Amino acid sequence: MTDAATIKIDPRDYRLDGRLAKRIWRLAKPYWSDSRHWKSWVLMLFTILSGPLWAFYNYTVAQLMAEQANTLVSKGESEWYAYFWMLLLLAVGKWLYDLILSLLNMLMKMQWYRWMTEWVVHRYLQNKTYYDISMKGDIDNPDERIQSNVDPFVTAALTFPGNVLSTILGLITNGLLLTQVTSSMTTFVVVYSIIGLVLQTAIYWPLIRKNFDLVAANADFRFGLLRVRDNAETIAFFRGEKMEEKQVKRRLDRVVKHNMNIFYYKFKTEFINQAFENIWTISPLIFVYPLYFSGQIEFGIITLASTAALQLRQAIQSLQSYIPFLANAAPSVVRLAQIVERFDEMDAHAARVENQIRVERADRIALQHVNFQTPGGEQNLAQDVSLAVEPGQSLIIIGQTGVGKSSILRTMAGLWTRGSGTMVMPHDDAMMFVPQKPYMMLGDLRAQLLYPHGDQNMSDAALQQVLERVCLPDLIEKAGGLDAQRDWSRVFSLGEQQRISF
């Protein structure tokens, strides 16, 4: 598998632009266009339609807090307590609402997350895409992309509609409230927030690339450790511990380097953010308190104005805060989109018959003037090959290393299709290819013995009989039974694994 550090990255992958939006839509469309997911549509509509209720809640609370402040100044004790309990009940109701909404959002998120992960895995295994990615080496760590990047994408996609709606409603309701007190303060908040939005975008744009590099470095570090685990015995035979330690340390150095780059960048930009926030702190001294001291507004209006200004600022800040969130999520979206785009490419390739060897089906094997090429057509392999193998016959292909023996088998198995000529092969159900390197799947022993298309209803006695034919009479007892689940690549010797493959 190729490391992320060795792959050339398209500079457009670091941008917050229309290309990123198209990729988000490409990832989201399969789930939301499926009519079976109507429950998610109901939950999403509920979340969106509850936005106006939340805006009305904020409007009402601001009015009540202003009235409560006025009763405090006038020492209206009974009225103040009435407002207090009313605001408390509203706060409890808001808490219950948030609790229910968080539950619904989690249900919607988990349903989408599970479906999308299964969909990506299915597409990954379809059309032998996993083999194409492994062979070309132009997409690093596909397993990490599937495991780690679906969740950030789903989270980002689900929060966007609610953020946009809350921003719009917050601007309208709190803008109306604040304008009733002072239009100059409203103008200041809007201008201040727009400047902040532009500033946030400028600050966080470079973070997309830095986060992208960090995600890739973490994936490479994980892959380096997995290589040691998966090849433990071979490394031990070679006594390659020092070399492995160096390669793991090199990957760790990249992770530390990219983490520190992000920290230093945020450290420098924090001064700009803090200075900008200090301007907000002194704004009431200029726009609100002079009106109170001059007798133009009551004391409670200060509370109303402060609350409205704060909520107006928070409404715009919700969009501002989404920019760094999107900057952190963008690498996950891009890395996931890249692998989904390969799925689409493989689908198009499967539907396109171009420079491919013609395959016919019959109860024999025959190659008729076949010319073999590498999958991309970069290199010609064996040329003008003709042979025939009838039922009951055997054929051995010999030759020097590099002449294309394995390539012929890959083509006969359907892994490679590029070339010309005609190839007659049995149907897939009637063929079995045993690769040079045995493969032990994850699961119980019964599933391993039946891998990949065995009869699940085969009796224990029948399985034992087959094992005896390949000189493994004690295998089931050694493994602890057919239902035992272990890492069979470590339990069985290489010779036992090869005989299991047969």
C-alpha positions in Angstrom: 0.0 0.0 0.0 1.3 3.5 -0.9 2.0 6.1 1.8 0.2 9.4 1.7 3.6 11.2 1.7 4.5 9.7 -1.7 1.2 10.6 -3.4 0.9 13.9 -5.3 -2.1 15.9 -4.0 -4.2 18.1 -6.3 -4.0 21.7 -4.9 -7.8 22.0 -5.5 -8.4 19.5 -2.7 -7.4 22.2 -0.2 -10.1 24.7 -1.1 -13.5 25.5 0.3 -15.2 25.9 -3.1 -17.8 24.5 -5.5 -15.7 21.4 -6.0 -15.9 20.5 -2.3 -19.7 21.2 -2.4 -20.1 18.8 -5.3 -18.2 16.2 -3.4 -20.4 16.6 -0.4 -23.5 16.3 -2.6 -22.0 13.1 -4.2 -21.5 11.6 -0.8 -24.9 12.6 0.6 -27.1 11.8 -2.5 -27.1 8.0 -2.3 -28.6 8.0 1.2 -31.1 10.9 0.9 -32.4 9.9 -2.5 -33.3 6.4 -1.2 -37.0 6.3 -0.4 -36.3 3.7 2.3 -34.8 6.4 4.5 -38.0 8.4 4.8 -37.7 8.4 8.6 -34.5 10.4 8.3 -36.3 12.9 6.2 -39.0 13.2 8.9 -36.3 13.8 11.6 -34.5 16.3 9.4 -37.7 18.3 8.7 -38.6 18.3 12.4 -35.1 19.7 13.2 -35.4 22.4 10.6 -39.0 23.3 11.3 -38.3 23.6 15.0 -35.9 26.5 14.1 -38.7 29.1 14.1 -39.9 27.9 17.5 -36.4 28.3 18.9 -36.2 31.9 17.4 -39.6 32.8 19.0 -38.3 31.3 22.3 -35.2 33.6 22.2 -37.4 36.6 21.4 -39.8 35.9 24.3 -37.0 35.3 26.8 -35.3 38.6 25.9 -38.6 40.5 26.4 -39.2 38.7 29.8 -35.7 39.4 31.0 -36.1 43.1 30.2 -39.4 43.2 32.2 -37.8 41.3 35.1 -35.0 43.8 35.2 -37.5 46.7 35.4 -39.4 45.1 38.2 -36.1 44.6 40.1 -35.4 48.4 39.8 -38.9 49.3 40.9 -38.7 46.7 43.7 -41.8 44.9 42.5 -41.1 41.7 44.5 -44.1 39.6 43.5 -43.8 40.5 39.8 -40.0 39.8 39.9 -40.7 36.3 41.3 -43.4 35.7 38.7 -40.9 36.5 35.9 -38.3 34.4 37.7 -40.4 31.2 37.7 -41.6 31.8 34.2 -38.1 32.1 32.9 -37.1 29.0 34.9 -39.9 26.9 33.4 -38.9 28.1 29.9 -35.3 27.1 30.7 -36.4 23.6 31.8 -38.5 23.3 28.6 -35.5 24.4 26.5 -33.4 21.8 28.3 -35.9 19.0 27.5 -36.2 20.2 23.9 -32.4 20.1 23.5 -32.3 16.7 25.1 -34.9 15.2 22.7 -33.4 17.0 19.7 -29.9 15.6 20.6 -31.4 12.1 20.8 -33.2 12.4 17.4 -30.0 13.8 15.8 -28.0 10.9 17.2 -30.5 8.4 15.8 -30.4 10.1 12.4 -26.6 10.3 12.5 -26.1 6.6 13.4 -28.6 5.4 10.8 -26.8 7.4 8.1 -23.4 6.4 9.4 -24.1 2.7 9.4 -25.8 2.8 6.0 -23.0 4.8 4.4 -20.2 2.6 5.9 -21.9 -0.5 4.6 -22.5 1.2 1.2 -18.8 2.2 0.9 -17.6 -1.2 1.9 -20.0 -2.8 -0.7 -18.7 -0.5 -3.4 -15.1 -1.0 -2.3 -15.5 -4.8 -2.8 -17.6 -4.4 -6.0 -15.8 -4.6 -9.4 -12.6 -5.5 -7.5 -12.1 -1.9 -6.7 -10.0 -2.8 -3.7 -7.6 -4.7 -6.0 -7.4 -1.8 -8.4 -6.6 0.6 -5.6 -3.9 -1.7 -4.2 -2.4 -2.3 -7.7 -2.3 1.4 -8.7 -1.2 2.7 -5.3 -2.7 6.2 -6.0 -5.0 6.2 -3.0 -3.4 5.8 0.4 -4.9 3.9 3.3 -8.4 3.1 1.9 -9.2 1.1 5.1 -8.5 4.1 7.3 -10.6 6.3 5.0 -13.6 4.0 5.3 -13.2 3.6 9.1 -12.3 7.2 10.1 -13.8 9.6 7.6 -17.5 8.6 7.3 -18.4 9.9 10.8 -16.9 13.4 10.4 -18.6 13.8 7.0 -22.0 12.7 8.4 -21.6 15.0 11.4 -20.7 18.0 9.2 -23.5 17.4 6.7 -26.2 17.0 9.4 -25.3 20.2 11.3 -25.2 22.5 8.2 -29.0 22.9 7.6 -29.7 23.7 11.2 -26.8 26.2 11.4 -28.0 28.1 8.3 -31.6 28.3 9.5 -30.7 29.3 13.0 -28.4 32.0 11.6 -31.2 33.5 9.4 -33.8 33.4 12.1 -31.4 34.7 14.7 -30.5 37.6 12.5 -34.2 38.5 11.9 -35.6 38.2 15.4 -32.7 39.7 17.3 -32.2 42.4 14.7 -35.8 43.5 15.2 -35.3 43.5 19.0 -32.1 45.5 18.9 -33.4 48.0 16.3 -36.2 48.9 18.8 -33.5 50.1 21.1 -30.8 51.5 18.9 -30.4 51.1 15.2 -26.7 52.1 15.4 -26.0 49.1 17.6 -27.7 46.8 15.1 -25.6 48.2 12.3 -22.5 47.8 14.4 -23.3 44.1 15.2 -24.0 43.2 11.6 -20.9 45.0 10.2 -18.8 43.6 13.1 -20.0 40.0 12.4 -19.5 40.2 8.6 -15.9 41.4 9.1 -15.4 38.6 11.6 -16.8 36.1 9.1 -14.3 37.3 6.4 -11.5 37.3 9.0 -12.4 33.7 10.1 -12.4 32.5 6.5 -9.0 34.1 5.8 -7.5 32.6 8.9 -8.9 29.1 8.6 -8.4 28.6 4.8 -4.7 27.5 5.2 -5.8 25.1 8.0 -7.5 22.9 5.4 -4.2 21.8 4.0 -2.6 21.5 7.4 -5.4 19.3 8.6 -5.3 17.3 5.4 -1.6 16.6 5.9 -2.2 15.7 9.6 -5.0 13.2 8.7 -2.8 11.6 6.1 0.2 11.4 8.5 -1.9 9.8 11.2 -3.1 7.2 8.6 0.5 6.4 7.6 1.6 6.1 11.2 -1.2 3.6 11.8 -0.4 1.7 8.6 3.3 1.5 9.6 2.3 -0.2 13.0 -0.1 -2.5 11.2 2.7 -3.7 8.9 4.8 -4.7 11.8 1.9 -6.7 13.4 0.9 -8.4 10.1 4.5 -9.4 9.3 5.7 -10.1 12.8 7.3 -13.5 12.1 9.0 -12.4 8.9 10.5 -9.4 10.6 11.6 -11.6 13.5 13.4 -14.0 11.1 15.2 -11.1 9.4 15.9 -9.5 12.8 14.6 -6.3 11.3 13.5 -4.6 14.5 15.8 -1.6 14.2 14.8 -0.9 10.6 11.1 -1.2 11.6 11.7 1.1 14.6 13.2 3.7 12.2 10.3 3.5 9.7 7.7 3.9 12.6 9.7 6.8 14.1 9.8 8.5 10.7 6.0 8.3 10.4 5.6 9.5 14.0 7.9 12.5 13.3 5.5 13.5 10.5 2.5 13.3 12.9 4.3 15.5 15.5 5.5 17.9 12.8 2.0 18.5 11.4 0.4 18.8 14.9 3.0 21.5 15.8 2.4 23.3 12.5 -1.3 23.5 13.3 -0.6 24.6 16.9 1.8 27.3 15.8 -0.6 28.6 13.2 -3.5 28.8 15.7 -1.2 30.3 18.3 -0.3 33.2 15.9 -3.9 33.8 14.8 -5.2 33.7 18.3 -3.9 37.2 18.9 -6.0 38.5 16.0 -9.1 36.7 17.3 -8.6 38.0 20.8 -8.1 41.6 19.7 -11.3 41.4 17.6 -13.3 40.0 20.5 -12.2 42.9 22.7 -13.9 45.3 20.4 -17.2 43.5 21.1 -16.6 43.9 24.9 -16.5 47.7 24.8 -19.4 48.2 22.2 -22.2 48.5 24.8 -20.2 51.4 26.4 -20.6 53.3 23.1 -24.1 52.3 21.9 -26.3 51.3 24.9 -25.2 52.7 28.3 -25.2 56.4 27.1 -28.9 56.0 26.2 -29.6 54.9 29.8 -27.6 57.7 31.4 -29.4 60.3 29.3 -32.8 58.9 30.3 -33.8 57.7 26.9 -34.3 54.0 27.9 -35.2 52.1 31.1 -32.8 49.9 33.0 -34.5 46.7 31.7 -33.9 47.8 28.1 -30.2 47.5 28.8 -30.8 43.8 29.5 -33.0 43.5 26.4 -30.4 45.2 24.2 -27.5 43.2 25.6 -29.4 39.9 25.2 -30.5 40.8 21.7 -27.0 41.9 20.7 -25.5 38.8 22.1 -28.0 36.5 20.4 -27.6 38.4 17.1 -23.8 38.0 17.4 -24.2 34.3 18.3 -26.5 33.8 15.3 -23.7 35.0 12.9 -21.0 33.3 15.0 -22.8 30.0 14.5 -21.9 30.4 10.8 -18.4 31.7 11.7 -17.8 28.7 14.0 -18.8 26.4 11.1 -15.8 27.6 9.1 -13.2 26.1 11.4 -15.5 23.1 11.8 -15.6 22.7 8.0 -11.8 23.3 7.8 -11.4 20.3 10.1 -14.0 18.2 8.3 -12.9 19.0 4.7 -9.9 16.6 4.7 -12.3 13.7 5.7 -14.7 14.8 3.0 -12.0 14.9 0.4 -10.4 11.6 1.4 -13.7 9.8 1.4 -14.8 11.4 -1.9 -11.6 10.3 -3.6 -12.3 6.7 -2.8 -16.0 7.0 -3.9 -14.9 8.7 -7.1 -12.8 5.6 -7.8 -16.0 3.5 -7.4 -17.6 5.6 -10.1 -14.6 5.2 -12.3 -14.6 1.4 -11.9 -18.3 1.3 -12.7 -17.7 3.3 -15.9 -14.7 1.1 -16.7 -16.8 -2.0 -16.3 -19.5 -0.6 -18.6 -16.9 0.4 -21.2 -15.6 -2.2 -23.6 -12.3 -0.8 -24.9 -9.1 -2.7 -25.8 -10.4 -5.7 -23.7 -9.8 -9.4 -24.3 -13.0 -11.0 -25.4 -14.2 -13.7 -23.0 -16.5 -16.6 -24.0 -17.9 -19.3 -21.7 -17.6 -23.0 -22.2 -16.6 -26.2 -20.3 -13.0 -25.8 -21.4 -10.1 -23.4 -21.4 -8.7 -21.9 -24.6 -6.7 -18.9 -25.5 -6.9 -17.8 -29.2 -4.2 -15.3 -30.3 -4.4 -13.4 -27.0 -2.2 -10.3 -26.4 -1.8 -9.4 -22.8 -1.3 -5.8 -21.4 -1.0 -4.2 -18.0 -4.3 -2.7 -16.8 -3.3 0.8 -17.9 -1.9 -0.4 -21.2 1.5 0.9 -20.3 3.3 -2.3 -21.1 2.8 -5.3 -23.5 3.2 -8.6 -21.8 2.9 -12.1 -23.5 1.8 -11.7 -27.1 -0.1 -13.9 -29.5 -0.7 -16.7 -27.0 -2.8 -19.7 -28.2 -3.5 -22.8 -26.1 -6.2 -25.3 -25.2 -6.9 -27.3 -22.1 -9.7 -29.9 -22.4 -11.5 -31.5 -19.4 -9.2 -33.9 -17.6 -6.0 -32.3 -19.0 -3.4 -30.3 -17.1 -1.1 -27.5 -18.1 2.0 -26.0 -16.5 3.3 -22.6 -17.6 7.0 -22.1 -17.1 9.4 -19.3 -17.9 11.8 -16.8 -16.5 10.8 -14.2 -13.9 9.0 -11.3 -15.5 7.8 -12.9 -18.7 4.2 -12.7 -17.6 3.2 -16.0 -16.1 1.3 -14.4 -13.2 -0.2 -11.8 -15.6 -1.7 -14.6 -17.7 -3.3 -16.1 -14.6 -4.6 -12.6 -13.5 -6.2 -12.2 -16.9 -7.8 -15.7 -16.8 -9.2 -14.9 -13.4 -10.7 -11.6 -14.7 -8.4 -9.3 -12.6 -6.8 -7.9 -15.7 -8.8 -7.4 -18.9 -6.6 -5.2 -21.1 -5.4 -6.7 -24.4 -6.8 -8.3 -27.5 -7.8 -11.8 -28.7 -10.4 -14.3 -27.4 -10.3 -16.3 -24.2 -12.6 -19.3 -23.6 -13.1 -20.0 -19.9 -15.6 -21.9 -17.7 -18.2 -20.0 -15.8 -17.0 -18.4 -12.6 -19.0 -20.9 -10.5 -17.0 -23.7 -12.1 -13.5 -22.2 -11.5 -11.2 -21.8 -8.5 -8.0 -19.9 -8.5 -5.5 -20.6 -5.6 -3.0 -17.7 -5.3 0.6 -18.0 -4.4 0.0 -16.5 -0.9 -2.7 -18.3 1.2 -5.4 -16.1 2.7 -7.0 -16.8 6.1 -10.2 -14.8 6.7 -11.5 -13.4 10.0 -14.1 -15.8 11.4 -14.6 -19.3 12.7 -12.9 -22.4 11.3 -16.0 -23.5 9.5 -16.3 -20.3 7.6 -12.5 -20.5 6.8 -12.9 -24.0 5.3 -15.9 -23.0 3.3 -14.3 -19.8 2.0 -15.4 -18.3 -0.4 -18.4 -20.0 -1.8 -18.7 -23.3 0.1 -22.0 -25.0 1.0 -23.0 -23.6 4.4 -25.0 -26.8 5.1 -22.0 -29.1 4.6 -21.9 -31.6 7.6 -19.0 -31.8 10.0 -18.3 -35.3 8.7 -18.0 -34.1 5.1 -15.6 -31.3 6.2 -13.5 -33.8 8.1 -13.4 -36.1 5.0 -12.1 -33.2 2.8 -9.4 -32.3 5.4 -8.2 -35.9 5.4 -7.8 -35.8 1.6 -5.4 -32.9 1.9 -3.5 -34.6 4.8 -5.0 -32.5 7.6 -6.9 -35.1 9.6 -6.3 -33.5 13.0 -6.9 -29.8 12.0 -10.4 -29.4 13.6 -9.2 -30.9 16.9 -6.0 -28.7 16.8 -8.1 -25.6 16.2 -10.5 -26.3 19.0 -13.6 -27.2 16.9 -15.3 -25.8 13.8 -16.9 -22.9 15.8 -13.6 -21.7 17.2 -12.6 -18.1 16.2 -8.9 -17.3 16.1 -6.4 -15.6 13.9 -5.8 -18.6 11.6 -2.9 -17.0 9.8 -1.0 -17.2 13.1 -2.4 -20.6 14.3 -1.7 -22.6 11.2 1.7 -23.1 9.5 2.3 -21.9 6.0 2.0 -25.4 4.7 -1.3 -26.0 6.5 -2.6 -22.7 5.1 -1.7 -23.8 1.6 -3.5 -27.1 2.0 -6.6 -25.3 3.4 -6.6 -23.2 0.3 -6.6 -26.3 -1.9 
